[in-house]
Amino acid sequence: MNEEYDAIVLGTGLKECILSGMLSVSGKRVLHIDRNKYYGGESASITPLEDLFSKFKAPSPDESYGRGRDWNVDLIPKFLMANGLLVKLLIHTGVTRYLEFKSVEGSYVYKTGKISKVPIDQQEALSSDLMGLFEKRRFRSFLMWVQNMQEDDPKTWDGFDPFNNSMSALYSKFSLDKNTQDFTGHALALYRDDDYIGQTAITTIRRIKLYSDSLARYGKSPYLYPMYGLGELPQGFARLSAIYGGTYMLDKPIDEIVIKDGKVIGVRSGDEVAQCKQVFCDPTYVSDRVKKVGQVIRCICLMDHPIPSTADALSTQIIIPQKQVGRNSDIYVSLVSHTHQVAAKGWFIAMVSTTVETKNPETEIKPGLDLLGPVKQKFISISDYMVPVDDGLNSQIFISTSYDATTHFETTCLDVLDIFKRATGEEFDFNKVKHELGDEDQ
């Protein structure tokens, strides 16, 4: 360990492993350390099932759950947008060679106590039970305009400048009501609050196009999920880093991040000091350089049936927009199952999560839990949402934010790309290493 590196990465959470891979591909000499014996950090997949019960101090599972080693339960499950940032990173860095994906079968949104399929094309808009007849036609016109709008061709804008007008103005152009705006912003554009309505329309248009393009790629939903759980992702990026010369050390205690004249110069473990120019880490390694800005509650639910009203989908996402349940934050529900090799045959794993707003977080996820039907076992965790206190440019210590309540990876990737740009002064070159995603990865 007593060597010099361009960068030292602390923790093997997904964000840190992605950064390690990106830095290695960019020619940096990287040392990657984790004080745990396993990969994944907060974003680990727990196997066997007995370890999950033990982690939450629950009695051991009975025989009805099948073999414990058939389970791989994500602590923070998230889906990948098929045309999204993480898939682009996976393809362009070649990590897909280590992973196999399966498309998620359903994408739903909650309205007035029940769930409906998220409509994304003109045909679905006309058949959706989310809207009345006239609203369906208006929404259909809106979708057609979004799909036909080309950023570099003002002729396709139909007199509406998306760069200088707000999303509120675009909704008004098509006379869309508040309910339609609600599921468009939260279930299609995947915003976590309504601040976007006052911002320029082009960003939301791009998000809706991303959803639509991702859906067109594989069919049933815009989302993908890795076989054997998300724990495979950090390991895939770790292998990538190793191919490009990165060094890995698990079960290595971190005693000190060494600072000189306000800037990082190394990391000490016992009597060993590895020198470096930059450090990348998750918030748990630098408690004095992060602040708590909120909390996230997550409830892992083990079930022996799919979610009702989802056409018996073996995997799905449901978004409950904040206004539907009188909240300031959306509630997210995800479901994966034995078809992804994460549970024993006939079993399902649901996750309900949201940003904590009250002193009684468990009641806040009730609308999500009520959608699931009978739950055999549930495990609840409440974690602090931490953010760095500065941009890291002076100290050269770059810290990721905690994982939010969303059940998709777009916010995770935005954080990673932002850290990479701050640390290197340049955007990540997606064309540095380019591979195509073959049929075996679908």
C-alpha positions in Angstrom: 0.0 0.0 0.0 3.0 2.3 0.5 2.9 3.6 -3.0 1.7 6.7 -4.9 -1.6 6.9 -6.9 -3.5 9.4 -8.9 -6.6 8.7 -7.0 -7.7 6.6 -4.0 -11.4 5.6 -3.8 -12.9 4.7 -0.4 -15.9 2.4 -0.3 -17.2 0.0 -2.9 -20.7 1.4 -3.2 -22.1 1.7 -6.7 -21.1 5.3 -7.2 -17.6 4.7 -6.0 -17.1 1.7 -8.2 -18.4 3.6 -11.2 -16.0 6.4 -10.5 -13.1 3.9 -10.0 -13.9 2.4 -13.4 -14.2 5.8 -15.1 -11.0 7.1 -13.6 -9.1 3.9 -14.6 -10.4 4.0 -18.2 -9.3 7.7 -18.3 -5.7 6.6 -17.6 -5.6 7.3 -13.8 -3.7 5.0 -11.4 -6.3 4.0 -8.9 -6.3 2.4 -5.5 -9.7 1.2 -4.3 -10.2 0.4 -0.6 -13.2 -0.8 1.4 -13.2 -1.4 5.2 -15.9 -4.1 4.6 -15.2 -7.6 3.5 -17.8 -7.4 0.7 -18.5 -5.2 -2.3 -21.4 -2.8 -2.5 -21.5 -0.8 0.7 -25.0 0.7 1.1 -25.9 -0.7 -2.3 -25.0 -4.3 -1.6 -27.2 -7.3 -2.3 -27.6 -9.6 0.7 -27.2 -13.3 0.3 -28.1 -15.8 1.6 -31.5 -14.9 3.0 -30.5 -15.8 6.5 -28.0 -12.9 6.5 -30.9 -10.5 5.6 -33.0 -11.7 8.6 -29.9 -11.5 10.8 -29.1 -8.0 9.6 -32.5 -6.8 10.7 -32.4 -8.9 13.9 -35.4 -11.0 12.8 -35.9 -14.8 13.6 -34.5 -17.1 11.0 -36.6 -17.7 7.9 -38.6 -21.0 7.8 -38.6 -23.6 5.1 -41.3 -21.9 3.1 -38.8 -19.4 1.7 -36.9 -22.1 -0.1 -33.1 -22.2 -0.2 -31.4 -19.2 1.4 -28.7 -19.1 -1.2 -31.3 -18.6 -3.9 -31.9 -15.1 -2.6 -30.0 -11.9 -3.4 -31.9 -9.0 -1.8 -30.9 -5.4 -2.6 -30.7 -3.0 0.3 -31.3 -0.1 -2.1 -33.0 -1.5 -5.3 -33.1 0.7 -8.4 -33.9 0.1 -12.0 -31.9 1.2 -15.0 -33.5 3.3 -17.7 -32.8 1.3 -20.9 -31.5 4.4 -22.8 -30.3 6.2 -19.6 -27.0 7.4 -18.3 -26.0 4.2 -16.4 -26.7 1.9 -19.4 -24.6 4.3 -21.5 -21.8 4.0 -19.0 -22.1 0.2 -18.9 -22.0 0.0 -22.7 -19.2 2.5 -23.3 -17.0 1.1 -20.6 -17.6 -2.6 -21.6 -19.0 -3.6 -18.1 -21.9 -5.3 -19.9 -19.6 -8.2 -20.6 -19.9 -9.1 -16.9 -23.6 -8.6 -16.5 -26.9 -10.0 -17.8 -30.1 -7.9 -17.8 -33.8 -8.5 -17.9 -36.5 -5.9 -18.8 -38.9 -4.9 -16.1 -42.4 -5.9 -17.0 -44.6 -2.9 -15.9 -44.5 0.8 -15.2 -47.5 2.2 -13.2 -48.7 5.4 -11.7 -51.0 6.0 -8.7 -54.2 8.1 -8.9 -57.0 8.4 -6.5 -56.4 5.1 -4.7 -55.6 2.8 -7.6 -52.8 2.2 -10.1 -52.8 2.6 -13.9 -50.3 1.8 -16.6 -48.2 4.8 -17.5 -49.3 5.9 -21.0 -46.5 6.8 -23.3 -47.7 6.8 -26.9 -50.8 8.0 -28.7 -52.6 4.7 -28.6 -52.1 4.2 -24.8 -53.1 7.8 -24.2 -56.5 7.2 -25.8 -57.1 3.9 -23.8 -55.8 5.1 -20.5 -58.1 5.2 -17.5 -56.1 8.1 -16.0 -58.0 10.7 -18.0 -61.4 11.6 -19.4 -62.1 11.5 -23.2 -61.3 15.1 -24.0 -58.2 15.1 -21.7 -57.0 12.0 -23.5 -57.1 13.8 -26.8 -55.2 16.8 -25.4 -52.6 14.5 -23.9 -52.3 12.6 -27.2 -51.6 15.9 -29.0 -49.0 16.8 -26.3 -47.2 13.4 -26.8 -47.2 13.8 -30.5 -45.7 17.3 -30.2 -43.0 16.0 -27.8 -42.1 13.1 -30.1 -42.0 15.3 -33.2 -40.1 18.2 -31.6 -36.5 18.4 -32.8 -34.2 20.7 -30.9 -32.3 21.9 -33.9 -35.4 22.5 -36.1 -37.6 25.4 -35.0 -40.1 24.3 -37.7 -41.1 21.4 -35.5 -41.8 23.6 -32.5 -45.2 24.8 -33.6 -44.6 28.3 -32.4 -43.5 27.2 -28.9 -39.8 27.9 -28.0 -38.9 25.1 -25.5 -35.6 26.9 -24.6 -37.2 30.1 -23.5 -40.6 29.1 -22.2 -41.5 27.2 -19.0 -43.0 23.7 -18.7 -46.0 25.5 -17.2 -46.4 27.3 -20.5 -46.2 24.1 -22.5 -48.9 22.5 -20.3 -51.0 25.5 -20.9 -50.5 25.3 -24.6 -52.1 21.9 -24.6 -54.6 22.7 -21.8 -53.5 19.7 -19.7 -55.2 19.5 -16.3 -53.4 19.1 -13.0 -53.8 15.3 -12.8 -52.2 14.9 -16.3 -49.4 17.3 -15.3 -48.9 15.2 -12.2 -48.2 11.8 -13.8 -46.4 13.4 -16.7 -43.9 15.1 -14.4 -43.5 12.3 -11.9 -44.0 9.1 -13.8 -42.7 10.0 -17.3 -40.1 12.8 -16.6 -39.3 11.2 -13.2 -39.1 14.5 -11.2 -39.2 14.2 -7.5 -41.0 17.5 -6.9 -42.8 20.2 -8.9 -40.0 22.7 -9.2 -39.6 21.7 -12.8 -42.9 23.3 -13.8 -41.4 26.8 -13.5 -38.2 25.9 -15.4 -37.5 25.8 -19.1 -39.5 23.1 -20.9 -36.6 21.6 -22.9 -35.3 19.6 -19.9 -38.6 17.9 -19.3 -39.1 17.3 -23.0 -35.7 15.5 -23.0 -36.7 13.4 -20.0 -40.0 12.3 -21.6 -38.2 11.4 -24.8 -35.7 9.4 -22.8 -38.6 7.5 -21.2 -40.2 6.9 -24.6 -36.9 5.8 -26.3 -36.1 3.5 -23.4 -39.6 1.9 -23.6 -39.2 1.4 -27.4 -36.0 -0.5 -26.8 -37.4 -3.5 -24.9 -41.2 -3.1 -24.9 -43.0 -3.6 -21.6 -41.4 -0.8 -19.6 -38.4 1.5 -20.0 -36.5 -0.2 -17.2 -33.9 -2.9 -16.9 -32.7 -4.9 -13.9 -29.5 -7.0 -13.6 -29.8 -10.8 -13.0 -28.7 -11.7 -9.5 -29.3 -8.2 -8.1 -27.7 -4.8 -8.1 -24.7 -6.2 -6.2 -23.4 -7.3 -9.6 -23.0 -3.7 -10.8 -20.3 -2.6 -8.3 -18.4 -5.8 -9.0 -18.6 -5.2 -12.8 -17.1 -1.8 -12.5 -14.5 -3.1 -10.1 -13.4 -5.7 -12.7 -13.2 -2.9 -15.3 -11.0 -0.9 -13.0 -8.8 -3.9 -12.4 -8.4 -4.5 -16.2 -7.1 -0.9 -16.5 -4.6 -1.4 -13.7 -6.7 -0.4 -10.6 -5.7 -2.0 -7.3 -8.4 -3.3 -4.9 -8.2 -4.0 -1.2 -11.2 -5.2 0.8 -11.4 -5.5 4.6 -8.8 -2.7 5.0 -9.5 -0.2 7.8 -9.1 3.5 7.0 -7.6 5.3 10.0 -6.9 8.7 8.5 -7.2 10.8 5.3 -3.9 12.7 5.4 -4.2 16.4 4.7 -1.4 18.9 4.2 -2.0 22.7 3.7 -5.7 22.0 3.3 -5.2 19.5 0.5 -5.3 15.7 0.6 -1.9 13.9 0.1 -2.8 10.4 1.1 -4.7 7.8 3.1 -3.4 5.9 6.2 -4.3 2.4 7.3 -2.4 1.4 10.4 1.3 2.1 9.7 0.9 2.2 5.9 0.3 5.4 4.0 -0.8 5.4 0.3 0.0 8.8 -1.3 -2.4 10.4 -3.8 -3.5 13.5 -5.5 -7.3 13.0 -5.0 -9.7 11.0 -2.8 -13.2 9.9 -3.8 -15.5 8.4 -1.1 -19.0 8.0 0.2 -20.2 10.1 3.2 -19.5 7.5 5.8 -15.7 8.0 5.4 -15.8 11.7 6.0 -18.4 12.6 8.7 -16.8 16.0 9.2 -17.2 17.0 5.5 -20.9 16.1 5.1 -24.2 17.4 6.4 -27.5 15.7 6.9 -30.3 17.3 4.8 -33.0 14.6 5.3 -33.8 11.0 5.7 -35.1 8.1 3.5 -37.3 5.3 4.7 -37.2 2.0 2.9 -39.3 -1.1 3.5 -38.2 -4.4 2.0 -41.2 -6.8 1.7 -41.0 -10.5 0.9 -44.2 -11.8 -0.7 -45.4 -15.0 -2.4 -47.4 -13.2 -5.0 -47.2 -10.4 -7.5 -48.7 -6.9 -6.8 -52.4 -6.9 -7.4 -53.7 -4.9 -10.5 -50.4 -5.3 -12.4 -51.5 -8.2 -14.7 -49.4 -10.6 -12.6 -46.2 -8.8 -13.6 -43.1 -10.5 -12.2 -41.4 -7.1 -12.0 -42.7 -3.6 -11.9 -42.3 0.0 -10.8 -45.1 2.1 -9.3 -44.8 5.8 -8.6 -47.2 7.6 -6.2 -47.0 11.3 -7.0 -46.8 13.5 -4.0 -50.0 15.4 -4.5 -52.0 12.1 -4.8 -51.4 11.4 -1.1 -51.0 15.0 0.3 -47.2 14.9 0.5 -44.1 16.9 -0.6 -42.3 13.8 -1.9 -43.2 10.9 -4.1 -43.5 7.4 -2.8 -41.8 4.7 -4.9 -42.6 1.0 -5.2 -40.5 -1.6 -7.0 -40.9 -5.3 -7.4 -38.5 -8.0 -8.6 -38.8 -11.7 -8.3 -37.4 -15.2 -8.9 -37.3 -14.4 -12.6 -34.3 -12.2 -11.9 -32.5 -14.9 -9.8 -32.9 -12.8 -6.6 -35.5 -14.9 -4.8 -36.5 -18.5 -4.5 -39.1 -19.9 -7.0 -42.5 -18.3 -6.6 -41.2 -15.5 -4.4 -41.2 -11.7 -4.9 -39.3 -8.8 -3.3 -41.0 -5.4 -3.1 -39.5 -2.2 -1.9 -41.4 0.9 -0.8 -39.4 4.0 -0.2 -39.8 7.8 0.3 -38.2 10.9 1.7 -39.1 11.2 5.4 -41.4 14.2 6.1 -42.8 13.6 9.6 -41.8 12.1 12.9 -43.7 8.9 12.1 -42.0 7.6 8.9 -43.7 4.2 8.8 -47.1 5.8 8.3 -45.7 7.8 5.3 -45.1 4.6 3.3 -48.6 3.2 4.0 -50.1 4.2 0.6 -47.3 2.1 -1.0 -47.7 -0.9 1.4 -51.4 -0.9 0.8 -50.9 -1.7 -2.9 -48.9 -4.8 -2.2 -51.5 -7.2 -0.7 -50.4 -9.7 2.0 -46.7 -9.4 3.0 -45.0 -12.4 4.5 -42.0 -10.5 6.0 -40.9 -6.8 6.0 -37.8 -5.1 7.0 -37.7 -1.3 7.6 -34.7 0.9 7.5 -34.4 4.7 8.0 -31.1 6.2 6.7 -29.8 9.8 6.8 -29.5 11.6 3.5 -26.0 13.2 3.5 -24.5 15.7 1.1 -20.9 17.1 1.0 -20.5 20.6 2.5 -18.3 21.8 -0.4 -17.4 20.9 -4.0 -14.1 19.3 -3.0 -12.0 21.5 -5.3 -9.8 23.0 -2.6 -9.2 19.7 -0.6 -9.4 17.4 -3.7 -11.7 15.2 -1.6 -14.7 14.4 -3.7 -17.7 13.0 -1.8 -20.9 11.4 -3.3 -24.3 12.1 -1.9 -26.3 9.4 -0.1 -28.8 7.3 -2.2 -32.2 9.0 -2.5 -35.6 7.4 -2.4 -36.0 7.0 -6.2 -36.3 3.5 -7.7 -34.3 4.4 -10.8 -30.6 5.3 -11.4 -30.8 8.7 -13.2 -30.1 10.8 -10.1 -27.2 8.4 -9.1 -25.5 8.8 -12.5 -25.9 12.6 -12.5 -24.1 12.7 -9.2 -21.3 10.4 -10.5 -20.8 12.5 -13.7 -20.8 15.7 -11.7 -18.1 14.4 -9.4 -16.0 13.2 -12.4 -16.3 16.6 -14.0 -15.3 18.5 -10.9 -12.3 16.2 -10.2 -11.0 16.1 -13.8 -12.2 19.4 -15.2 -13.8 17.6 -18.2 -16.9 15.7 -19.1 -16.5 11.9 -19.2 -15.7 10.7 -22.7 -18.3 8.0 -23.4 -16.4 7.1 -26.6 -13.1 6.3 -24.8 -14.0 2.6 -24.7 -17.0 1.6 -26.8 -18.9 -1.7 -26.9 -22.3 -2.6 -28.2 -25.0 -4.1 -26.0 -25.8 -7.5 -27.5 -28.9 -9.6 -27.3 -27.5 -11.6 -24.5 -27.6 -8.5 -22.3 -31.3 -7.8 -22.7 
